[in-house]
């Protein structure tokens, strides 16, 4: 059964292809990965679990890796495909500031971001969905609402933004 859903969501992620990444909180490393991706994810005030699941799937399917033919031509493989051969990892970090706007001056406006409780629940749903669709042991997390120091050695550099725009149509197949 196919169901079309029109969304008001604004969930967004920034995905960096990395040689390594780490998250430190209170001078303690809480997550650390080698080759893989660093995902910053923000939850908008109108987001639901459907947007979290869709964004998780889209992040995993982003083609950021060398093609199947062995050439160095990028954009041939998604991480979901590539992890089988080279064991890519991920660290996810919640970052509500991705939804900031500065259209009315220089001070960031965060009104598009979800409140803390909703954001925590939906971010955790996003994180657990990525784990379920990938390999749980290869997906690490930051600390929600903590002041984090995020370090990375960018590969490329390759940084891609992914946003579920308000009004997008999400097709669910059940």
Helices and strands as residue ranges (DSSP letters): E 2-6, E 12-25, E 28-33, E 36-42, H 49-61, E 63-65, E 77-78, H 79-86, E 89-94, G 96-99, H 116-133, G 136-138, E 139-141, E 149-163, E 169-173
